[in-house]
Amino acid sequence: MTALAGGKVVGVAGYRLGGRALTGGDVPDVLSAYGVLRGQPRLAVLALFERTPEEAELVMDGIAVGWGSAR
C-alpha cells in the first residue's frame, strides 16, 4: 500500500501473506551487504521481529512514513 500527497510518495506499508512480503532477504544477503561483524547485530535485531503468519493471518511486514513538505 502506498500513500501519495501532491503526487509524491509519503508513506509505504507492506505485509506478509502466503509466502510473499514487502521485505526480503536472508542471512547470506545481510552478511554480504554488511560483513560478518556489522551483519550479526542486524541479524539479531531482525530475528526479534521475525514471525511466520498462521493460516489466513496477515502480518505487518514494514511501514515507512515521510515527513516534511510534499511539494
C-alpha positions in Angstrom: 0.0 0.0 0.0 1.3 3.4 -0.9 0.2 6.9 0.3 0.6 9.8 -2.0 0.4 13.6 -1.4 0.8 16.1 -4.2 1.9 13.2 -6.5 4.8 12.2 -4.2 5.1 9.0 -2.1 4.8 10.0 1.6 4.2 6.5 3.1 4.5 2.8 2.3 3.1 -0.1 4.3 3.6 -3.8 3.5 2.5 -7.2 4.8 3.5 -10.8 4.7 0.9 -13.3 3.4 1.1 -16.6 1.6 4.9 -16.6 1.4 5.1 -13.1 -0.1 6.4 -10.0 1.7 7.3 -6.3 1.3 10.8 -7.0 2.5 13.0 -10.0 1.8 16.4 -11.4 2.2 18.1 -13.9 4.4 21.3 -14.4 6.4 23.7 -14.6 3.4 22.1 -11.4 2.0 22.7 -9.4 5.2 26.2 -10.7 5.7 27.1 -9.9 2.1 25.8 -6.4 2.4 27.2 -5.6 5.9 30.0 -8.1 6.5 30.2 -10.5 9.4 30.9 -8.0 12.2 28.3 -5.4 11.2 25.8 -8.0 9.9 25.5 -10.2 13.1 23.9 -7.4 15.3 21.5 -6.6 12.5 20.5 -10.3 12.2 19.9 -10.4 15.9 17.5 -7.4 15.7 15.8 -8.8 12.7 15.3 -12.2 14.5 13.3 -10.4 17.2 10.8 -9.3 14.6 10.6 -12.5 12.6 7.2 -14.0 12.5 5.6 -16.5 10.2 1.9 -15.9 9.7 -0.6 -18.6 10.6 -3.1 -19.8 8.0 -5.2 -16.8 6.8 -3.3 -14.4 9.1 -1.9 -11.1 7.8 1.4 -9.9 9.4 2.6 -6.3 9.0 6.0 -6.5 7.3 7.1 -2.9 7.1 5.9 0.6 7.3 7.6 3.9 6.4 6.2 7.4 6.6 7.9 10.5 5.4 7.5 13.9 6.9 8.1 17.4 5.7 6.8 19.2 2.7 5.1 17.1 0.0 5.8 19.9 -2.5 
